[in-house]
Amino acid sequence: MNSPSTMLPVHGIIYLGGFHFTARLITPGKKVWYHDGQITGKHVEYEGNLDEFSEKNLYKYDDKIAVAVIYAKK
């Protein structure tokens, strides 16, 4: 049975490295924000529009590797 595929937008990516987690958050407007509680504290840093990132850029952040991707329906 072939069912139609569904594209779900990415809303976040969780990275692991240096013995703690960091994250990129993606808004519905495709703005990418980075959070590392050890460096940014309670704040997030704007990184640009999702369309400006390659798959390779999203897979890694410095020495950290993506370990989970968060998708959600619109």
N, CA, C, O and CB atoms as a CASP TS submission, in Angstrom:
PFRMAT TS
TARGET T0000
AUTHOR 0000-0000-0000
METHOD Language model
MODEL 1
PARENT N/A
ATOM      1  N   MET     1       0.829  -1.176   0.000  1.00  0.00           N
ATOM      2  CA  MET     1       0.000   0.000   0.000  1.00  0.00           C
ATOM      3  C   MET     1       0.879   1.247   0.000  1.00  0.00           C
ATOM      4  O   MET     1       1.719   1.412   0.885  1.00  0.00           O
ATOM      5  CB  MET     1      -0.946  -0.006   1.205  1.00  0.00           C
ATOM      6  N   ASN     2       0.697   2.101  -0.959  1.00  0.00           N
ATOM      7  CA  ASN     2       1.441   3.353  -1.053  1.00  0.00           C
ATOM      8  C   ASN     2       0.603   4.486  -0.500  1.00  0.00           C
ATOM      9  O   ASN     2      -0.473   4.786  -1.018  1.00  0.00           O
ATOM     10  CB  ASN     2       1.851   3.644  -2.508  1.00  0.00           C
ATOM     11  N   SER     3       1.095   5.109   0.547  1.00  0.00           N
ATOM     12  CA  SER     3       0.394   6.263   1.087  1.00  0.00           C
ATOM     13  C   SER     3       1.165   7.520   0.690  1.00  0.00           C
ATOM     14  O   SER     3       2.381   7.472   0.505  1.00  0.00           O
ATOM     15  CB  SER     3       0.242   6.158   2.640  1.00  0.00           C
ATOM     16  N   PRO     4       0.460   8.639   0.559  1.00  0.00           N
ATOM     17  CA  PRO     4       1.160   9.861   0.151  1.00  0.00           C
ATOM     18  C   PRO     4       2.149  10.297   1.232  1.00  0.00           C
ATOM     19  O   PRO     4       1.894  10.131   2.425  1.00  0.00           O
ATOM     20  CB  PRO     4       0.149  10.996  -0.139  1.00  0.00           C
ATOM     21  N   SER     5       3.262  10.848   0.804  1.00  0.00           N
ATOM     22  CA  SER     5       4.248  11.317   1.780  1.00  0.00           C
ATOM     23  C   SER     5       3.842  12.701   2.277  1.00  0.00           C
ATOM     24  O   SER     5       3.151  13.453   1.590  1.00  0.00           O
ATOM     25  CB  SER     5       5.678  11.350   1.159  1.00  0.00           C
ATOM     26  N   THR     6       4.280  13.005   3.456  1.00  0.00           N
ATOM     27  CA  THR     6       3.975  14.289   4.074  1.00  0.00           C
ATOM     28  C   THR     6       5.281  14.988   4.423  1.00  0.00           C
ATOM     29  O   THR     6       6.169  14.395   5.036  1.00  0.00           O
ATOM     30  CB  THR     6       3.086  14.107   5.337  1.00  0.00           C
ATOM     31  N   MET     7       5.390  16.242   4.033  1.00  0.00           N
ATOM     32  CA  MET     7       6.567  17.039   4.382  1.00  0.00           C
ATOM     33  C   MET     7       6.260  17.802   5.665  1.00  0.00           C
ATOM     34  O   MET     7       5.298  18.567   5.725  1.00  0.00           O
ATOM     35  CB  MET     7       6.962  18.020   3.221  1.00  0.00           C
ATOM     36  N   LEU     8       7.069  17.594   6.670  1.00  0.00           N
ATOM     37  CA  LEU     8       6.914  18.303   7.931  1.00  0.00           C
ATOM     38  C   LEU     8       8.060  19.303   8.074  1.00  0.00           C
ATOM     39  O   LEU     8       9.218  18.948   7.853  1.00  0.00           O
ATOM     40  CB  LEU     8       6.882  17.310   9.132  1.00  0.00           C
ATOM     41  N   PRO     9       7.755  20.533   8.435  1.00  0.00           N
ATOM     42  CA  PRO     9       8.831  21.519   8.584  1.00  0.00           C
ATOM     43  C   PRO     9       9.670  21.259   9.831  1.00  0.00           C
ATOM     44  O   PRO     9       9.165  20.789  10.851  1.00  0.00           O
ATOM     45  CB  PRO     9       8.249  22.929   8.640  1.00  0.00           C
ATOM     46  N   VAL    10      10.945  21.568   9.733  1.00  0.00           N
ATOM     47  CA  VAL    10      11.870  21.433  10.858  1.00  0.00           C
ATOM     48  C   VAL    10      11.640  22.611  11.803  1.00  0.00           C
ATOM     49  O   VAL    10      11.542  23.760  11.371  1.00  0.00           O
ATOM     50  CB  VAL    10      13.367  21.380  10.370  1.00  0.00           C
ATOM     51  N   HIS    11      11.555  22.307  13.098  1.00  0.00           N
ATOM     52  CA  HIS    11      11.372  23.355  14.103  1.00  0.00           C
ATOM     53  C   HIS    11      12.532  23.418  15.079  1.00  0.00           C
ATOM     54  O   HIS    11      12.640  24.374  15.848  1.00  0.00           O
ATOM     55  CB  HIS    11      10.082  23.133  14.860  1.00  0.00           C
ATOM     56  N   GLY    12      13.399  22.419  15.063  1.00  0.00           N
ATOM     57  CA  GLY    12      14.538  22.455  15.964  1.00  0.00           C
ATOM     58  C   GLY    12      15.516  21.336  15.706  1.00  0.00           C
ATOM     59  O   GLY    12      15.166  20.287  15.166  1.00  0.00           O
ATOM     60  N   ILE    13      16.751  21.580  16.104  1.00  0.00           N
ATOM     61  CA  ILE    13      17.811  20.577  16.005  1.00  0.00           C
ATOM     62  C   ILE    13      18.576  20.600  17.323  1.00  0.00           C
ATOM     63  O   ILE    13      18.951  21.664  17.817  1.00  0.00           O
ATOM     64  CB  ILE    13      18.768  20.853  14.775  1.00  0.00           C
ATOM     65  N   ILE    14      18.799  19.430  17.879  1.00  0.00           N
ATOM     66  CA  ILE    14      19.531  19.319  19.142  1.00  0.00           C
ATOM     67  C   ILE    14      20.909  18.737  18.834  1.00  0.00           C
ATOM     68  O   ILE    14      21.030  17.758  18.097  1.00  0.00           O
ATOM     69  CB  ILE    14      18.753  18.425  20.185  1.00  0.00           C
ATOM     70  N   TYR    15      21.934  19.343  19.399  1.00  0.00           N
ATOM     71  CA  TYR    15      23.322  18.943  19.171  1.00  0.00           C
ATOM     72  C   TYR    15      23.942  18.462  20.476  1.00  0.00           C
ATOM     73  O   TYR    15      23.558  18.899  21.561  1.00  0.00           O
ATOM     74  CB  TYR    15      24.143  20.114  18.580  1.00  0.00           C
ATOM     75  N   LEU    16      24.915  17.547  20.352  1.00  0.00           N
ATOM     76  CA  LEU    16      25.648  17.063  21.512  1.00  0.00           C
ATOM     77  C   LEU    16      27.132  17.151  21.229  1.00  0.00           C
ATOM     78  O   LEU    16      27.602  16.781  20.154  1.00  0.00           O
ATOM     79  CB  LEU    16      25.243  15.616  21.868  1.00  0.00           C
ATOM     80  N   GLY    17      27.848  17.641  22.200  1.00  0.00           N
ATOM     81  CA  GLY    17      29.298  17.741  22.117  1.00  0.00           C
ATOM     82  C   GLY    17      29.789  18.517  23.324  1.00  0.00           C
ATOM     83  O   GLY    17      29.077  19.385  23.830  1.00  0.00           O
ATOM     84  N   GLY    18      30.967  18.226  23.784  1.00  0.00           N
ATOM     85  CA  GLY    18      31.479  18.929  24.952  1.00  0.00           C
ATOM     86  C   GLY    18      30.678  18.624  26.212  1.00  0.00           C
ATOM     87  O   GLY    18      30.623  19.447  27.126  1.00  0.00           O
ATOM     88  N   PHE    19      30.066  17.464  26.266  1.00  0.00           N
ATOM     89  CA  PHE    19      29.337  16.979  27.434  1.00  0.00           C
ATOM     90  C   PHE    19      28.101  17.802  27.796  1.00  0.00           C
ATOM     91  O   PHE    19      27.642  17.765  28.938  1.00  0.00           O
ATOM     92  CB  PHE    19      30.254  16.946  28.600  1.00  0.00           C
ATOM     93  N   HIS    20      27.557  18.549  26.818  1.00  0.00           N
ATOM     94  CA  HIS    20      26.270  19.205  27.050  1.00  0.00           C
ATOM     95  C   HIS    20      25.555  19.402  25.722  1.00  0.00           C
ATOM     96  O   HIS    20      26.164  19.338  24.654  1.00  0.00           O
ATOM     97  CB  HIS    20      26.460  20.564  27.774  1.00  0.00           C
ATOM     98  N   PHE    21      24.260  19.642  25.809  1.00  0.00           N
ATOM     99  CA  PHE    21      23.427  19.813  24.626  1.00  0.00           C
ATOM    100  C   PHE    21      23.302  21.289  24.270  1.00  0.00           C
ATOM    101  O   PHE    21      23.316  22.153  25.147  1.00  0.00           O
ATOM    102  CB  PHE    21      22.039  19.197  24.850  1.00  0.00           C
ATOM    103  N   THR    22      23.179  21.567  22.981  1.00  0.00           N
ATOM    104  CA  THR    22      22.854  22.889  22.464  1.00  0.00           C
ATOM    105  C   THR    22      21.736  22.700  21.453  1.00  0.00           C
ATOM    106  O   THR    22      21.378  21.568  21.129  1.00  0.00           O
ATOM    107  CB  THR    22      24.111  23.598  21.820  1.00  0.00           C
ATOM    108  N   ALA    23      21.186  23.787  20.955  1.00  0.00           N
ATOM    109  CA  ALA    23      20.062  23.644  20.032  1.00  0.00           C
ATOM    110  C   ALA    23      19.975  24.804  19.056  1.00  0.00           C
ATOM    111  O   ALA    23      20.395  25.927  19.336  1.00  0.00           O
ATOM    112  CB  ALA    23      18.766  23.529  20.804  1.00  0.00           C
ATOM    113  N   ARG    24      19.415  24.488  17.906  1.00  0.00           N
ATOM    114  CA  ARG    24      18.982  25.504  16.949  1.00  0.00           C
ATOM    115  C   ARG    24      17.464  25.437  16.914  1.00  0.00           C
ATOM    116  O   ARG    24      16.884  24.357  16.796  1.00  0.00           O
ATOM    117  CB  ARG    24      19.615  25.281  15.508  1.00  0.00           C
ATOM    118  N   LEU    25      16.833  26.580  17.017  1.00  0.00           N
ATOM    119  CA  LEU    25      15.389  26.686  16.964  1.00  0.00           C
ATOM    120  C   LEU    25      15.019  27.358  15.652  1.00  0.00           C
ATOM    121  O   LEU    25      15.652  28.339  15.265  1.00  0.00           O
ATOM    122  CB  LEU    25      14.829  27.476  18.186  1.00  0.00           C
ATOM    123  N   ILE    26      14.010  26.850  14.964  1.00  0.00           N
ATOM    124  CA  ILE    26      13.593  27.397  13.677  1.00  0.00           C
ATOM    125  C   ILE    26      12.144  27.854  13.803  1.00  0.00           C
ATOM    126  O   ILE    26      11.260  27.060  14.125  1.00  0.00           O
ATOM    127  CB  ILE    26      13.756  26.342  12.527  1.00  0.00           C
ATOM    128  N   THR    27      11.909  29.134  13.548  1.00  0.00           N
ATOM    129  CA  THR    27      10.571  29.698  13.664  1.00  0.00           C
ATOM    130  C   THR    27       9.764  29.376  12.411  1.00  0.00           C
ATOM    131  O   THR    27      10.338  28.975  11.398  1.00  0.00           O
ATOM    132  CB  THR    27      10.638  31.223  13.891  1.00  0.00           C
ATOM    133  N   PRO    28       8.439  29.544  12.460  1.00  0.00           N
ATOM    134  CA  PRO    28       7.620  29.335  11.258  1.00  0.00           C
ATOM    135  C   PRO    28       8.068  30.216  10.088  1.00  0.00           C
ATOM    136  O   PRO    28       7.854  29.850   8.932  1.00  0.00           O
ATOM    137  CB  PRO    28       6.153  29.612  11.573  1.00  0.00           C
ATOM    138  N   GLY    29       8.681  31.358  10.363  1.00  0.00           N
ATOM    139  CA  GLY    29       9.195  32.235   9.311  1.00  0.00           C
ATOM    140  C   GLY    29      10.574  31.836   8.825  1.00  0.00           C
ATOM    141  O   GLY    29      11.210  32.590   8.090  1.00  0.00           O
ATOM    142  N   LYS    30      11.053  30.649   9.228  1.00  0.00           N
ATOM    143  CA  LYS    30      12.343  30.068   8.835  1.00  0.00           C
ATOM    144  C   LYS    30      13.555  30.821   9.380  1.00  0.00           C
ATOM    145  O   LYS    30      14.646  30.732   8.817  1.00  0.00           O
ATOM    146  CB  LYS    30      12.432  30.018   7.340  1.00  0.00           C
ATOM    147  N   LYS    31      13.368  31.559  10.471  1.00  0.00           N
ATOM    148  CA  LYS    31      14.509  32.198  11.120  1.00  0.00           C
ATOM    149  C   LYS    31      15.161  31.185  12.043  1.00  0.00           C
ATOM    150  O   LYS    31      14.477  30.472  12.776  1.00  0.00           O
ATOM    151  CB  LYS    31      14.077  33.475  11.905  1.00  0.00           C
ATOM    152  N   VAL    32      16.490  31.122  12.005  1.00  0.00           N
ATOM    153  CA  VAL    32      17.253  30.148  12.788  1.00  0.00           C
ATOM    154  C   VAL    32      17.918  30.864  13.964  1.00  0.00           C
ATOM    155  O   VAL    32      18.615  31.865  13.797  1.00  0.00           O
ATOM    156  CB  VAL    32      18.320  29.427  11.901  1.00  0.00           C
ATOM    157  N   TRP    33      17.681  30.319  15.151  1.00  0.00           N
ATOM    158  CA  TRP    33      18.236  30.862  16.385  1.00  0.00           C
ATOM    159  C   TRP    33      19.061  29.772  17.072  1.00  0.00           C
ATOM    160  O   TRP    33      18.684  28.601  17.048  1.00  0.00           O
ATOM    161  CB  TRP    33      17.103  31.390  17.328  1.00  0.00           C
ATOM    162  N   TYR    34      20.175  30.152  17.677  1.00  0.00           N
ATOM    163  CA  TYR    34      21.053  29.196  18.361  1.00  0.00           C
ATOM    164  C   TYR    34      20.996  29.430  19.860  1.00  0.00           C
ATOM    165  O   TYR    34      20.962  30.573  20.315  1.00  0.00           O
ATOM    166  CB  TYR    34      22.511  29.316  17.850  1.00  0.00           C
ATOM    167  N   HIS    35      20.985  28.333  20.637  1.00  0.00           N
ATOM    168  CA  HIS    35      21.009  28.438  22.085  1.00  0.00           C
ATOM    169  C   HIS    35      22.016  27.471  22.682  1.00  0.00           C
ATOM    170  O   HIS    35      22.009  26.276  22.383  1.00  0.00           O
ATOM    171  CB  HIS    35      19.625  28.179  22.660  1.00  0.00           C
ATOM    172  N   ASP    36      22.876  28.006  23.526  1.00  0.00           N
ATOM    173  CA  ASP    36      23.823  27.223  24.316  1.00  0.00           C
ATOM    174  C   ASP    36      23.808  27.842  25.703  1.00  0.00           C
ATOM    175  O   ASP    36      24.421  28.886  25.929  1.00  0.00           O
ATOM    176  CB  ASP    36      25.285  27.216  23.680  1.00  0.00           C
ATOM    177  N   GLY    37      23.114  27.207  26.624  1.00  0.00           N
ATOM    178  CA  GLY    37      22.929  27.767  27.945  1.00  0.00           C
ATOM    179  C   GLY    37      24.215  28.143  28.654  1.00  0.00           C
ATOM    180  O   GLY    37      24.216  29.065  29.470  1.00  0.00           O
ATOM    181  N   GLN    38      25.310  27.455  28.366  1.00  0.00           N
ATOM    182  CA  GLN    38      26.584  27.777  29.010  1.00  0.00           C
ATOM    183  C   GLN    38      27.175  29.066  28.468  1.00  0.00           C
ATOM    184  O   GLN    38      27.916  29.753  29.171  1.00  0.00           O
ATOM    185  CB  GLN    38      27.574  26.638  28.823  1.00  0.00           C
ATOM    186  N   ILE    39      26.852  29.402  27.218  1.00  0.00           N
ATOM    187  CA  ILE    39      27.426  30.600  26.592  1.00  0.00           C
ATOM    188  C   ILE    39      26.409  31.734  26.494  1.00  0.00           C
ATOM    189  O   ILE    39      26.711  32.875  26.843  1.00  0.00           O
ATOM    190  CB  ILE    39      27.956  30.263  25.201  1.00  0.00           C
ATOM    191  N   THR    40      25.210  31.420  26.020  1.00  0.00           N
ATOM    192  CA  THR    40      24.207  32.464  25.785  1.00  0.00           C
ATOM    193  C   THR    40      23.274  32.673  26.973  1.00  0.00           C
ATOM    194  O   THR    40      22.480  33.613  26.976  1.00  0.00           O
ATOM    195  CB  THR    40      23.390  32.122  24.564  1.00  0.00           C
ATOM    196  N   GLY    41      23.360  31.815  27.972  1.00  0.00           N
ATOM    197  CA  GLY    41      22.485  31.949  29.135  1.00  0.00           C
ATOM    198  C   GLY    41      21.033  31.771  28.743  1.00  0.00           C
ATOM    199  O   GLY    41      20.668  30.767  28.130  1.00  0.00           O
ATOM    200  N   LYS    42      20.202  32.742  29.095  1.00  0.00           N
ATOM    201  CA  LYS    42      18.777  32.673  28.782  1.00  0.00           C
ATOM    202  C   LYS    42      18.457  33.185  27.379  1.00  0.00           C
ATOM    203  O   LYS    42      17.297  33.165  26.966  1.00  0.00           O
ATOM    204  CB  LYS    42      17.990  33.463  29.799  1.00  0.00           C
ATOM    205  N   HIS    43      19.457  33.636  26.653  1.00  0.00           N
ATOM    206  CA  HIS    43      19.236  34.272  25.360  1.00  0.00           C
ATOM    207  C   HIS    43      19.548  33.337  24.192  1.00  0.00           C
ATOM    208  O   HIS    43      20.278  32.357  24.341  1.00  0.00           O
ATOM    209  CB  HIS    43      20.080  35.523  25.253  1.00  0.00           C
ATOM    210  N   VAL    44      18.988  33.652  23.045  1.00  0.00           N
ATOM    211  CA  VAL    44      19.303  32.942  21.815  1.00  0.00           C
ATOM    212  C   VAL    44      19.974  33.922  20.857  1.00  0.00           C
ATOM    213  O   VAL    44      19.772  35.132  20.957  1.00  0.00           O
ATOM    214  CB  VAL    44      18.021  32.314  21.176  1.00  0.00           C
ATOM    215  N   GLU    45      20.768  33.398  19.932  1.00  0.00           N
ATOM    216  CA  GLU    45      21.470  34.228  18.954  1.00  0.00           C
ATOM    217  C   GLU    45      20.903  33.967  17.571  1.00  0.00           C
ATOM    218  O   GLU    45      20.798  32.814  17.151  1.00  0.00           O
ATOM    219  CB  GLU    45      22.993  33.953  18.979  1.00  0.00           C
ATOM    220  N   TYR    46      20.538  35.020  16.861  1.00  0.00           N
ATOM    221  CA  TYR    46      20.013  34.893  15.510  1.00  0.00           C
ATOM    222  C   TYR    46      21.141  34.510  14.565  1.00  0.00           C
ATOM    223  O   TYR    46      22.208  35.124  14.590  1.00  0.00           O
ATOM    224  CB  TYR    46      19.336  36.206  15.052  1.00  0.00           C
ATOM    225  N   GLU    47      20.909  33.486  13.720  1.00  0.00           N
ATOM    226  CA  GLU    47      21.941  33.011  12.793  1.00  0.00           C
ATOM    227  C   GLU    47      21.603  33.268  11.329  1.00  0.00           C
ATOM    228  O   GLU    47      22.500  33.254  10.486  1.00  0.00           O
ATOM    229  CB  GLU    47      22.167  31.539  12.996  1.00  0.00           C
ATOM    230  N   GLY    48      20.341  33.502  11.008  1.00  0.00           N
ATOM    231  CA  GLY    48      19.974  33.743   9.617  1.00  0.00           C
ATOM    232  C   GLY    48      18.726  32.971   9.236  1.00  0.00           C
ATOM    233  O   GLY    48      18.035  32.407  10.084  1.00  0.00           O
ATOM    234  N   ASN    49      18.454  32.958   7.938  1.00  0.00           N
ATOM    235  CA  ASN    49      17.285  32.268   7.400  1.00  0.00           C
ATOM    236  C   ASN    49      17.641  30.825   7.077  1.00  0.00           C
ATOM    237  O   ASN    49      18.744  30.547   6.605  1.00  0.00           O
ATOM    238  CB  ASN    49      16.750  32.989   6.143  1.00  0.00           C
ATOM    239  N   LEU    50      16.725  29.915   7.326  1.00  0.00           N
ATOM    240  CA  LEU    50      16.962  28.489   7.096  1.00  0.00           C
ATOM    241  C   LEU    50      17.407  28.205   5.668  1.00  0.00           C
ATOM    242  O   LEU    50      18.223  27.311   5.445  1.00  0.00           O
ATOM    243  CB  LEU    50      15.707  27.694   7.407  1.00  0.00           C
ATOM    244  N   ASP    51      16.889  28.947   4.699  1.00  0.00           N
ATOM    245  CA  ASP    51      17.249  28.743   3.296  1.00  0.00           C
ATOM    246  C   ASP    51      18.726  29.027   3.021  1.00  0.00           C
ATOM    247  O   ASP    51      19.246  28.606   1.988  1.00  0.00           O
ATOM    248  CB  ASP    51      16.391  29.623   2.413  1.00  0.00           C
ATOM    249  N   GLU    52      19.407  29.729   3.919  1.00  0.00           N
ATOM    250  CA  GLU    52      20.816  30.066   3.751  1.00  0.00           C
ATOM    251  C   GLU    52      21.750  28.951   4.237  1.00  0.00           C
ATOM    252  O   GLU    52      22.959  29.023   4.020  1.00  0.00           O
ATOM    253  CB  GLU    52      21.126  31.350   4.492  1.00  0.00           C
ATOM    254  N   PHE    53      21.200  27.923   4.891  1.00  0.00           N
ATOM    255  CA  PHE    53      21.998  26.843   5.463  1.00  0.00           C
ATOM    256  C   PHE    53      21.995  25.633   4.535  1.00  0.00           C
ATOM    257  O   PHE    53      20.965  25.284   3.958  1.00  0.00           O
ATOM    258  CB  PHE    53      21.465  26.455   6.854  1.00  0.00           C
ATOM    259  N   SER    54      23.147  25.003   4.399  1.00  0.00           N
ATOM    260  CA  SER    54      23.214  23.733   3.676  1.00  0.00           C
ATOM    261  C   SER    54      22.921  22.613   4.668  1.00  0.00           C
ATOM    262  O   SER    54      22.941  22.822   5.880  1.00  0.00           O
ATOM    263  CB  SER    54      24.615  23.532   2.990  1.00  0.00           C
ATOM    264  N   GLU    55      22.654  21.439   4.145  1.00  0.00           N
ATOM    265  CA  GLU    55      22.415  20.286   5.015  1.00  0.00           C
ATOM    266  C   GLU    55      23.630  20.039   5.909  1.00  0.00           C
ATOM    267  O   GLU    55      23.489  19.718   7.089  1.00  0.00           O
ATOM    268  CB  GLU    55      22.097  19.025   4.175  1.00  0.00           C
ATOM    269  N   LYS    56      24.810  20.189   5.340  1.00  0.00           N
ATOM    270  CA  LYS    56      26.047  19.987   6.097  1.00  0.00           C
ATOM    271  C   LYS    56      26.155  20.999   7.240  1.00  0.00           C
ATOM    272  O   LYS    56      26.589  20.647   8.337  1.00  0.00           O
ATOM    273  CB  LYS    56      27.271  20.102   5.167  1.00  0.00           C
ATOM    274  N   ASN    57      25.761  22.259   6.991  1.00  0.00           N
ATOM    275  CA  ASN    57      25.792  23.287   8.037  1.00  0.00           C
ATOM    276  C   ASN    57      24.832  22.971   9.170  1.00  0.00           C
ATOM    277  O   ASN    57      25.101  23.314  10.321  1.00  0.00           O
ATOM    278  CB  ASN    57      25.458  24.649   7.449  1.00  0.00           C
ATOM    279  N   LEU    58      23.721  22.325   8.863  1.00  0.00           N
ATOM    280  CA  LEU    58      22.742  22.002   9.891  1.00  0.00           C
ATOM    281  C   LEU    58      23.119  20.750  10.675  1.00  0.00           C
ATOM    282  O   LEU    58      22.717  20.595  11.828  1.00  0.00           O
ATOM    283  CB  LEU    58      21.380  21.823   9.266  1.00  0.00           C
ATOM    284  N   TYR    59      23.889  19.856  10.055  1.00  0.00           N
ATOM    285  CA  TYR    59      24.271  18.605  10.709  1.00  0.00           C
ATOM    286  C   TYR    59      25.257  18.832  11.856  1.00  0.00           C
ATOM    287  O   TYR    59      25.271  18.082  12.833  1.00  0.00           O
ATOM    288  CB  TYR    59      24.879  17.651   9.690  1.00  0.00           C
ATOM    289  N   LYS    60      26.073  19.869  11.727  1.00  0.00           N
ATOM    290  CA  LYS    60      27.087  20.136  12.749  1.00  0.00           C
ATOM    291  C   LYS    60      27.019  21.591  13.187  1.00  0.00           C
ATOM    292  O   LYS    60      26.596  22.469  12.434  1.00  0.00           O
ATOM    293  CB  LYS    60      28.498  19.799  12.224  1.00  0.00           C
ATOM    294  N   TYR    61      27.446  21.823  14.424  1.00  0.00           N
ATOM    295  CA  TYR    61      27.662  23.172  14.928  1.00  0.00           C
ATOM    296  C   TYR    61      28.979  23.130  15.678  1.00  0.00           C
ATOM    297  O   TYR    61      29.076  22.518  16.741  1.00  0.00           O
ATOM    298  CB  TYR    61      26.470  23.668  15.850  1.00  0.00           C
ATOM    299  N   ASP    62      29.987  23.775  15.131  1.00  0.00           N
ATOM    300  CA  ASP    62      31.346  23.676  15.660  1.00  0.00           C
ATOM    301  C   ASP    62      31.720  22.205  15.813  1.00  0.00           C
ATOM    302  O   ASP    62      31.727  21.476  14.821  1.00  0.00           O
ATOM    303  CB  ASP    62      31.471  24.421  17.020  1.00  0.00           C
ATOM    304  N   ASP    63      32.030  21.748  17.027  1.00  0.00           N
ATOM    305  CA  ASP    63      32.414  20.353  17.240  1.00  0.00           C
ATOM    306  C   ASP    63      31.235  19.501  17.693  1.00  0.00           C
ATOM    307  O   ASP    63      31.415  18.354  18.101  1.00  0.00           O
ATOM    308  CB  ASP    63      33.532  20.269  18.266  1.00  0.00           C
ATOM    309  N   LYS    64      30.044  20.051  17.622  1.00  0.00           N
ATOM    310  CA  LYS    64      28.847  19.334  18.066  1.00  0.00           C
ATOM    311  C   LYS    64      28.121  18.710  16.878  1.00  0.00           C
ATOM    312  O   LYS    64      28.113  19.276  15.785  1.00  0.00           O
ATOM    313  CB  LYS    64      27.902  20.280  18.828  1.00  0.00           C
ATOM    314  N   ILE    65      27.513  17.547  17.092  1.00  0.00           N
ATOM    315  CA  ILE    65      26.823  16.813  16.033  1.00  0.00           C
ATOM    316  C   ILE    65      25.331  16.737  16.362  1.00  0.00           C
ATOM    317  O   ILE    65      24.948  16.551  17.517  1.00  0.00           O
ATOM    318  CB  ILE    65      27.425  15.384  15.861  1.00  0.00           C
ATOM    319  N   ALA    66      24.505  16.882  15.340  1.00  0.00           N
ATOM    320  CA  ALA    66      23.057  16.783  15.521  1.00  0.00           C
ATOM    321  C   ALA    66      22.695  15.373  15.985  1.00  0.00           C
ATOM    322  O   ALA    66      23.110  14.381  15.385  1.00  0.00           O
ATOM    323  CB  ALA    66      22.308  17.136  14.203  1.00  0.00           C
ATOM    324  N   VAL    67      21.919  15.304  17.060  1.00  0.00           N
ATOM    325  CA  VAL    67      21.486  14.011  17.587  1.00  0.00           C
ATOM    326  C   VAL    67      19.975  13.840  17.524  1.00  0.00           C
ATOM    327  O   VAL    67      19.470  12.728  17.682  1.00  0.00           O
ATOM    328  CB  VAL    67      21.957  13.848  19.015  1.00  0.00           C
ATOM    329  N   ALA    68      19.246  14.932  17.294  1.00  0.00           N
ATOM    330  CA  ALA    68      17.785  14.860  17.181  1.00  0.00           C
ATOM    331  C   ALA    68      17.281  16.052  16.366  1.00  0.00           C
ATOM    332  O   ALA    68      17.809  17.161  16.453  1.00  0.00           O
ATOM    333  CB  ALA    68      17.114  14.835  18.594  1.00  0.00           C
ATOM    334  N   VAL    69      16.252  15.786  15.579  1.00  0.00           N
ATOM    335  CA  VAL    69      15.610  16.847  14.799  1.00  0.00           C
ATOM    336  C   VAL    69      14.135  16.849  15.185  1.00  0.00           C
ATOM    337  O   VAL    69      13.506  15.796  15.293  1.00  0.00           O
ATOM    338  CB  VAL    69      15.802  16.633  13.238  1.00  0.00           C
ATOM    339  N   ILE    70      13.599  18.035  15.389  1.00  0.00           N
ATOM    340  CA  ILE    70      12.209  18.177  15.798  1.00  0.00           C
ATOM    341  C   ILE    70      11.400  18.694  14.623  1.00  0.00           C
ATOM    342  O   ILE    70      11.681  19.759  14.074  1.00  0.00           O
ATOM    343  CB  ILE    70      12.078  19.123  17.017  1.00  0.00           C
ATOM    344  N   TYR    71      10.384  17.913  14.245  1.00  0.00           N
ATOM    345  CA  TYR    71       9.477  18.280  13.163  1.00  0.00           C
ATOM    346  C   TYR    71       8.088  18.490  13.759  1.00  0.00           C
ATOM    347  O   TYR    71       7.763  17.920  14.801  1.00  0.00           O
ATOM    348  CB  TYR    71       9.452  17.183  12.039  1.00  0.00           C
ATOM    349  N   ALA    72       7.270  19.310  13.098  1.00  0.00           N
ATOM    350  CA  ALA    72       5.893  19.501  13.564  1.00  0.00           C
ATOM    351  C   ALA    72       5.014  19.920  12.399  1.00  0.00           C
ATOM    352  O   ALA    72       5.477  20.537  11.439  1.00  0.00           O
ATOM    353  CB  ALA    72       5.829  20.557  14.698  1.00  0.00           C
ATOM    354  N   LYS    73       3.754  19.577  12.500  1.00  0.00           N
ATOM    355  CA  LYS    73       2.796  20.008  11.474  1.00  0.00           C
ATOM    356  C   LYS    73       2.618  21.504  11.573  1.00  0.00           C
ATOM    357  O   LYS    73       2.799  22.097  12.636  1.00  0.00           O
ATOM    358  CB  LYS    73       1.429  19.283  11.628  1.00  0.00           C
ATOM    359  N   LYS    74       2.260  22.107  10.456  1.00  0.00           N
ATOM    360  CA  LYS    74       1.990  23.551  10.452  1.00  0.00           C
ATOM    361  C   LYS    74       0.718  23.849  11.175  1.00  0.00           C
ATOM    362  O   LYS    74       0.324  25.011  11.277  1.00  0.00           O
ATOM    363  CB  LYS    74       1.916  24.093   9.036  1.00  0.00           C
TER
END
